[in-house]
Amino acid sequence: MVKKGRKVNPSPHQIAFHARHAELGVRTFVLVLYVPPGKVASKEGKLLLYSGAQIFELVKSGVDTDPVASYHYGAVPWNMLMFTLAEA
């Protein structure tokens, strides 16, 4: 979850996990809840799906990094999300 601004702050362990798995060719994903400042999650929130291989760009650029997929928080099509994860 983005707590302030547009920055994503994964832990060092999460960064290492995604970087290592990307090196090995193993797919991982990062799901980020982004709610613009002053907005309500159910109305303006988005779930942003990133490839684990994007972890360094995600740390650097936050939610300005192009996601693999983006969903409105209040209406996530979970079956489409599962399909995206399986096909990515």
N, C-alpha and C positions, 0 to 999 in steps of 0.2 A: 504494500500500500504506500502511496505517496503521501507523506505526512505534511510536507511543506513545499510550496512552489511546484516545480515540475521535475524535481530530482528523485531518482530511485536510489535507495541505499541498501543494497544487499550486504550481508555480512561477508567478511573475508572468506569464511568457509563456503558460503554459497558461490562466491566468485570462483574460488578454486575448483569446486565441484563442477560447475558448468564449463570452465576452461579445460579442465582435464578430460571431461567426457567429449568435448568438441574435438580435442586432439586425437582421441581414440575413435572418432567417427560415430559416437553414440549420440542419438538425438535426446535433448532435454529441452524443457520449456520453462519460461518464466511468465507467470500470470500476474499482472499488476492492476490493482484497482486505482483509478485516477479520478478524483473529484476536483473540478476547478475550485479555487478558493471562493468561499462565500456561497457555494452551490450545495444542493441537496443530492446525495448519492442516488436516490431512487429516480430523480428527474434528470440530472446532468452527469451522473457518474458513468464511467466506461471501464470495461474490463479489456485490457490490452494484452494480447498474447505475443510473446517474443520467443525466438529460438534461443536456446542456451548459448549458441555460438555467438550471439549478439551481446553477451554479457559485458564486455569492455566498452562497447559503444553505448550500451544502456547506462552504465555508470557515468560515462562522460557526458552524454547528451540527455539523459533522463527520458521522459515520455515524448521528446521530440524525435527519438529514434523511430523509424518506420516499423510498426508492428507487423507480425505475420497475419494477424486478424484483430479486429476491434468489434466489441459488442456493447450495446447499451446495457448498463448495469441492471435496470429494472426489467429487462426482457431478454435475458440471455437464452439463445436457442441451444440448450445443452447438447442436443443430438448433433447439431452442426459443429459445435466445439469439439465433440468427440471425433467427428469425421475429419476435422482439420488436423487434430493431433495424430490421427492414424495415417493421414496422407502426407503430412509435412515432411 
